[in-house]
Amino acid sequence: MNGLQGYKGLALEILSKANVKIGDNIRILRDGDVFEGILMPRIELGDPNHIVIKLSNGYNIGVKVTAQTKIEKVESKLTPKESMIEFKVEEKENLPTVFILGTGGTIASKVEYRTGAVYPSLSTEDLYRAVPELSSLAKIKTKVLFSIFSENLTPKHWSEIAKSIAKIIDEEKVDGVVVAHGTDTMGYTAAALSFAFQNLPVPIVLVGSQRSSDRPSSDAALNLIGAVRTAAYAPFAEVVVAMHEWVADESIVLHRGTKVRKCHTSRRDAFQSVNAQPLARIVEDKIIMLTDEYRRRNNKEKIILKPDFNEKVALIKFYPGLNPEIIDWFVEKKFLGIVFEGTGLGHVGRNCFDSIKKAVDSGLVVAMTSQCIWGSVRMTVYDTGRDLLSLGVIPLEDMLPETALVKMMWAFGQTLTPEKVKQIMLTNLAGEFSGRIPL
Amino acid sequence: MNGLQGYKGLALEILSKANVKIGDNIRILRDGDVFEGILMPRIELGDPNHIVIKLSNGYNIGVKVTAQTKIEKVESKLTPKESMIEFKVEEKENLPTVFILGTGGTIASKVEYRTGAVYPSLSTEDLYRAVPELSSLAKIKTKVLFSIFSENLTPKHWSEIAKSIAKIIDEEKVDGVVVAHGTDTMGYTAAALSFAFQNLPVPIVLVGSQRSSDRPSSDAALNLIGAVRTAAYAPFAEVVVAMHEWVADESIVLHRGTKVRKCHTSRRDAFQSVNAQPLARIVEDKIIMLTDEYRRRNNKEKIILKPDFNEKVALIKFYPGLNPEIIDWFVEKKFLGIVFEGTGLGHVGRNCFDSIKKAVDSGLVVAMTSQCIWGSVRMTVYDTGRDLLSLGVIPLEDMLPETALVKMMWAFGQTLTPEKVKQIMLTNLAGEFSGRIPL
């Protein structure tokens, strides 16, 4: 460790020449521009031509350097930590109140700039310091519910999140709730919360970050500002996901919780509305509605909480060569339902028919979605689809496979009667079917 | 049945008024335009403002009608069937030879215009009649290998297709092979053929149709012309999928067999290259290469056939609440390998770790892809990924989950030694990893 952790190439060369190390206050002079701040480590392999500094307002920025760029060490009587503490929070009166609930993920973490370690941090002060814009948008309250990589969240955690949110809405006077969440399974949780609440009075906004906040390319600040703006001011009371609309750090898009899917491993615009328009976009300080079909915000509504999920539901992606005994296994294990990700318009191979019949005869609810992701299941077009329908398989139109799984887990959390679950699956509860008005 | 099967709305009204029925020769007069042909039935629910006629050249067209459109019955001494037989095939000399192998699907079927029934049809005469352009492009030979909805194809069928193609290339003097295939699992078969051949001398082009050829919106003709043109003239010798580039009936795009996926249930441009540029586009009669990295066509090459696949490989899509015992079940059932569709950068919940460890300890090859579909697995960024790597899970970068499954089935068809399979999985054999030159 030479005190310039993570730097390489030109940036390392220039920093070494200036004899500075991470944590130092430095000044970067480039083509007449001057940048001043604390030199930050690079956590991941990045562009070797960028130097990252933390500005006095708490922001990190990446400065692209050239061979002509000069670096100076700035003497400061304050330690870096103290200089950050100077930041003053000014809370305005009469702002809406937004509650930020932390569940984990990059968005709710802070990078210790000396070690590069990432730890959960969601105090109001930390947030105001990291993203000063928040203090002029809303009065923020925060709570860390848990701090879990989202791939480790289970339906039990969805219940806990739902109960916490209902409690917050019931007990605190809030104008909206933001849920900071890891992006890996944020789509699943968004669907879960969409079904867990009825009569929502205010918006619930899930937000994540595809790049950690120590990176110059981080999307955390804009996403968080967008989520808080939505929670505070959006005209709707639905569960949505707020993320970048495009790779540029310019606009946010609000996806309906039942129609959203993570469609890229790393891009900032990884989340996409599938088979649906997003609900709204945010450009600068404006929330632009993209549809008039939404549930209106109404603080007088009394939230109805239905937080139970039953994990005895399986998602099976069909593929050539799939062993149909896997279907029998779920029946033997007393599962209650199966959602298939079939091919095309909603098909599986004929070699699965016997096992599907056994499953249906044993009382399991079997439903069909498409692994194409886009488009709609239409099981009346070909023999395969018609035969599956006659076996009792339920066609779920354009519902996302992931949403269908979550919905069936939720349905079996409400009732164990297969006929009722079928009815629930075919009813548009939270916009999960496009082109049909939700109840 | 009133003799106007499938028609409704304005079209039905106008046709009824003219007292014509399906199978009649009719003349449509619309705004000075005149269309003449045999009135065809509408098989599926379509736009109520279109009338479909079969022109004397064998083509079907849809004519949009207005309230002012007039219909006349045309007396004809020929029965509709005879009038179609008039079509003459003119085979040109010195054209390249293309072999079309039928496996099933909409593209290889013909609609009986009186009954609406769909039956397999792939005689050269039928093809020339349906798509007259083909006769000026290539000398066509055809064979129906089987006629199966593609959701019923299994790895055993992939082997049969591969063996048939190798035989055709060995025994017939062909400049390329077209495989007519149902679209449901065409992506899987394209990947399978990509691995089954080495030293390909000529292109192998899979082609399908999203709309049956009796529909005015059918994509069958343009796709087939594009596929034959590719087989006859493309400069590369790779396995590709030829389908519509966009919804308009204008251009064809050629996707590399290992990078293509059906991403919409019904759109004509359902097939997309994922994490890769397509190899080429076809606009009018031009094949426009989009990359210079491809295997060159070379008739002197001697094809190497490796047609074996082992079905003891499973694809598991991870989701919150997944019961890890399913992993144990595959181990008990003596499966050889598992491909995970993990979340985000390549994660599964920590509750699966014990079962994954057991699987690896039992000698299974366990590999990781992402259910995001787009982007690349990167398992060194977070603890979950690093822990999975240390359990022995193989990261498959940007390989499609479906391609990874097919490739592992193929790898275990070549060797039963896990270490060799791992090595195969990490080697770029047919462009399955982007940004790496295939061997």
Interface residues (C-beta under 8 A of the other chain):
Chain A: E44 F149 S150 E151 N152 L153 T154 P155 H157 W158 T183 D184 T185 Y188 T189 K262 C263 H264 T265 S266 R267 A270 F309 E311 V313 A314 L315 K317 F318 Y319 P320 G321 N323 E325 I326 W329 K333 E341 G342 T343 G344 L345 G346 H347 V348 G349 R350 N351 S370 C372 I373 W374 G375 S376 V377 R378 V381 Y382 D383 T384 E402 L405 M409
Chain B: E44 F149 S150 E151 N152 L153 T154 P155 H157 W158 T183 D184 T185 Y188 T189 K262 C263 H264 T265 S266 R267 A270 F309 E311 V313 A314 L315 K317 F318 Y319 P320 G321 L322 N323 E325 I326 W329 K333 E341 G342 T343 G344 L345 G346 H347 V348 G349 R350 N351 S370 C372 I373 W374 G375 S376 V377 R378 V381 Y382 D383 T384 E402 L405 M409
